[in-house]
Amino acid sequence: MKVYTSKYRNHWVSPYVILKAVCFWEKDEDRIYNLKDEADNPYEPWVNILNPICVGLAKVLDFIHPRIEYIKLDRWDTWSFDNTLAEIILPGLRQLKETKQGAPYTDDKDVPEYLRSHMAQPKENEWDTDSLHFMRWDWILAEMIWAFEQKVDDTAEDKFFDHSECEPGRKPWDSESYKKVKYNKKDHAAWQKRKANGFRLFGRYYENLWD
């Protein structure tokens, strides 16, 4: 797999920005930006002239300097596509958790009791987010990250199988040796349940994975 993507490009230049740069003698910037407040503002006709030029320039630059989005999949990438994607998703989630500047609304049923909205401090205004709003999102992101960490770790399940009583030198799949392997079914089931929930949260909040 090869993936090349560049940052999002924005080629739009506002007419107001151009006027501000050209009209260097104008000390009152509000006079340029707040044209609607003054019907006789001398800069308004220039905005009408410059706007289609700015639109055309942005389209030309978008064409000659587009965002790079190149993805090439090799045949073996889909042999175990869940693992291939996990290797990409995990570092992305880690970076998002470190750089995020906000948090979406989340469902109380997706977090532990102590993080639910009824446990938060009273809000000053009805439209405010509650005191646990960001903590709920941090917890959900942490569960997603944990689940994908387990997915990319090939030895993650080893701790549920005890081979200490197996005879040295015998192959793990030897029938006699295999009978001596101790399997922690209870903890393994709990581990699997938590991992599955992390993947469920990833799907549920997929469209909320923004910075």
Disulfide bonds with the S-S distance in Angstrom:
none
